[in-house]
């Protein structure tokens, strides 16, 4: 089994090659062996050409995405969403920030925690309906 001094020297050489700073003070023989093993694996990994390396070489440098102008349809969709009102279905009741809402009461995003997400979930589960 190599001595701690030999292990530390080898760790030092490989870490310099990988441009890493490794502190070996206070490590026992087993820990030094594990550290050296990890460094050797990193060294092998650095030497191998992977698919990720090949893909990065083929792709041109990433360009900043061009700013897109907001589409005209987005505001229309929001307006349509606001035009549709959401009500509690008959025979159902929901506890909200405003209190308990039931049979035909209108419910808004501000009435419940997680607003739009929760409204969508309640619509899908059959507690609410759009009119």
N, C-alpha and C positions, 0 to 999 in steps of 0.2 A: 504494500500500500504506500502511495507517495506521501512524503512528509508534508506538514502544513506549509512549510517554507516553499516547497516545490509547487504546491497547489496555488499559493498566493501569487507566486511569480507568473504562473501560467494564466491565472485570472487577470493579472495586471496586463499582460501582453494582449490577450484577446479583448479586454475592455478598452484598451487604447485603440486597437484596430477598429472596434465598433463605435468609438467615440462616446463611450459610456464611463461614468465615474462610479466605481464600485468600492465600498468600504468593507474590507475583510477583517478589520480589528474586532476581536471578541468572538469570531466564528470558530466553532470546533471543526474537527476533521470531516465529519459527516456533512455539515452545512457547507463547508468549502467544496466538497465533492459535488453537492447538489448545485451550488452556484456555478461551478465550472461546467457542469453538464448543461445547465441552462444557457450559458454563454456560448458553448460550442453549438448548441442547437440554433441559437440566433445567428451565429456566424455562418452555418450551413444554409440557413434560410436566406441570408443576405446574398449568398453566392448563387442561389438558384434563381432562375428566371421563371416567374409564375405567369399564369394567364392574366392576372391583374396588371403585371408589369407590361405585358404585351399590349393589352388594351389601352393602357395609359400612353404608350408610345404611338399607337395608331391614331388616337383621338387628338385633334388639334387642341391647343390651349383653350380652356373654358373661357368663354366670353360672358360678359355681364348680360343678363337677360334684358332685352329691350323693354322699356316701359310700355305696357299695353294701355290703350285708351279704354276707359270703362265702356262696356257695351251698353247700348241704349235699352236693351231688353231687361237688364237688371232692375232699374227703377220701376219698370212696368210690373215685373214679377212681385216686387215688394208692395206696390200699390194694390195689386190684385190680392195679395195675401192679407193686407190690411182691410180690404173691402169685404172679405169673407169673415164672418164672425163665427166664433167657436162657442158651442153650448154644451152643457152637461146633458147626456142622454136621459130619457125617461127611465125611472127606476134606479138611477145611479146617483151617488153623492161623492163629493170630493172635499177634503179639508184643505183650505187655502189660507193665505195670509189674511184674506178678508173674512175668513170664517168658513162655515160649511156651505158649499154650493150644491144644489140638487136640481132635479127635473126642469130643464130648460133655462137655467141660469147661465148668463154669459160669463165666460172665463177668459182672462187675458194673460199674456206672458208675465206681466208684473205680479199676478196673483200667486204664482207658484215658484218654488226654487228651481233653478236651471231652466227657466222660461221656455224658450222654443223647443229645446230638446225634450223636456218633460211633456209639453203639449203634444208633440209628435208621438211620443210613446203612449200617452193616454188615448190619442186618436186611434192608434193601431190596436190597442187593447180593447177598444169598444166602449170606453167611458165617455168619450166626447164625440161630437159631430159638428161638421161645418155647414153653415147655412148662408 
